[in-house]
């Protein structure tokens, strides 16, 4: 695709976006950028992170107002008036009266048999609170409607007098239900050509005025537009992209951020999918400077120069990325809050001292005495691969008792009880305990032969921890295998339903004998791991399942877990199943405990959220983590203000350490080689 406008490329030092205060810097990304020469874009990233048109007068920056949608500006007149008055004040360039152009929504267009006078009378009723401002002679010089074929004028005709109104405007407001409507109408051939309408909008910003929109219109103002979801039967919701009006090109925007399921998911997926953004825009490196903006209903976000301000009933969301696509910082802003986005050098600020051994950020079981080394916990996201089966015996061999006795192999206890229906069906009808046990053992060794066959070459022996029978309450009553668990150097929990594991072996009030045996494996320097449901059951407070209401973000139903990780919320199958990021981050921001008298010592301010993709494992040893496998492991850290989430997406092979900064907040540093 060849653009009609020449391409200008600016070079600048290696930089990073960061929130000015009180937020920690994020890691670097290049600020290489592409602009249209005839437009007034700039990518001087020191001052213009959103790629807004440059001001004609450097002392007067224009603004963009992004309203997230809803039935009107706000359900209460006070907030609606405040948003409207803010728009008017931004449209009064250098204190002069505003010249307002209003572009009606796609849902309020002229009918074929409707006269122009009748249509404009209908608009006066549909947008009465906007129309009434024309009488504000202290602030308004003019108020005009602009819509297709007004007076027979084509929307991009060079001699259309109504586009003269747009070019002379200082304030433009455009509501829309469908984000594709405005680009199709006014920029259908972009980026091959840039229309007079597009240039007129940019001129409003350049002269210091304000362009605002509601609902779908706010998405269409950007160069890259989220036009809905890509059709997919499974996995994350992913954005279907299109070109917009290109009023700015440093950010992508999504509306109705609180009232539509999957908005957080598709926004963060898009930001992390850098190659896709690059290919779409035909601009190498465009993904490195793209900022994500999400706006909730009845809320307006105002972009001006390098600042973001929020006004309204709910929240605005800002997403910055960096650290080689490993990190996304997610900041939420409430009514009246404002932040500044600046650039900084590629120098990592000192995060403070490494956590002391006894600080234990994930809440792991501590070594039973100082002479013992820390144990390890392995969280696998699902769909087990040969790589983790190859690594697990190596991890188990690091047990202090084995190091003290070279040549001795570890003992593994494999627990498949999460798939309860499978092994119960196998022993159903067995007439005696002896027959039942023989069938049970044969079935498990046959079903999990990839593990069983590791003995005697990789493990001294592989036993299976699964009850042979259940009592009347559905709980395990044969506890003889607990003694075998206590002898193990490592235990592995396979997939299924995590609720089966806690129902069989757990206790919400005090750790059961089985839970204590599992925890003791870690205390003694051994390894405890699991995949899928086996991952989910590791925390003290477990995500049992999701809850999805129509049109609302998914939430989590919580229950008690095994307590191996006291300070963790955990998700599995993170890349393959929709809704996981919504329910995990909601739990991190606003922790909900399973029952009021549930016995735990989890402190909300200390919680860390972990999510692991399929075919991937995250190993945890005190305050150090390592990623093994095919894809990505994710760690979410919450700042003290509880409005800022730092999302670290660690790639295979990454090793990182959790530290604390001088504010007492957890921060993550990726370990790299260095020369002294």
HUJOGI-V67614 format. One line per field, one symbol per residue. ss: DSSP state (A for helix, B for strand, O for the rest). psi: psi as a letter, one per 40 degrees, with the letter a starting at -180 (. if undefined). Layout:
# HUJOGI-V67614
ss=???
psi=???
This chain:
# HUJOGI-V67614
ss=OOOOOOBBBBOOOOBBBBBOOOOOOOOOBOOOBBBBOOOOOOOOOOOOOOOOOOOOOOOOOOBBBBBOOOOOOOOOAAAAAAAAAAAAAAAOAAAOOBBBBBBOOAAAOOOOOOOAAAAAAAAAAAOAAAAAAAAOOOOBBBBBBOOOOAAAOOOOOOOOAAAAAAAAOOBBBBBBOOAAAAAAAAOOOOOOOOOAAAAAAAAAAAOOOBBBBBBAAAAAOBOBBBBBBOOOOOOOOOBBBBBOOOOBOOBBBBOOOOOOOOAAAAAAAAAAOAAAAAAAAOOOOAAAAOBBBBBOOOBBBBBBOOBBBBBBOOOBBBBBBBOOOOBBBBBBBOOOOBBBBBBBOOOOOOOOOBOOOOOOOOOBOOOOOOOOOOOBBBBBOOOOOAAAAAAAAAAAOOOAAAAOOOOOOOBBBBBOOOOAAAAAAAAOOOOOAAAAAAAAAAAAAAAOAAAAOOBOOOBOBBBBOOOOOBOOOOOBOOOOAAAAAAAOOBBBBOOOOAAAAAAAAOOOOOOOAAAAAAAAAAAOOOBBBBBOAAAAOOBOBBBBBBBOOOOOOOBBBBBBOOOOBOOBBBBOOOOOOOOAAAAAAAAAAOOOOOOOOOOOOOOAAAOBBBBBOOOBBBBBBOOBBBBBBOOBBBBBBBOOOOOBBBBBBBBOOOBBBBBBOOOOOBBBBBOOOOOO
psi=hhidiihhhiiiihiiiihdifiiiiiiiifiihihdeifiifgedegdefihiidheehhiihhhheiigadididdddddddddddddeghfeiiihhhhhiieefihidehidddddddddddfdddddedegeddhdihiihihfhfehiefhdfhdddddddeiehhhgiidheedddddefdehedihidddddddddddeeahhiihbddddedidhhhfaihhhdiaihihhiiiaefdifeiiihifdeehhedddddddddegdddddddefgheddeehihhhhiifihhhhhbfihihhadbiihhhiiaffedhhhhhihiheiiihhiiiifhhiheiiihidedgdefihiidideiiiaihhhheigiidddddddddddeehddddeghehiihhhhheedgdddddddehehdidddddddddddddddfddddeeheddidihihghieiiadeeihehededddddeieiihhiibhdddddddeihddihidddddddddddeeahhiiibddddedidhihdiihhiheiiiiihiiiaefdhdfhhiiifdeehieddddddddddghhididfhhifhhdeeihhhihiifiihhhhbeiiihhadbiihhhhhideeehhhhhhhiheiiihhahaeeeihihhhhiiih.
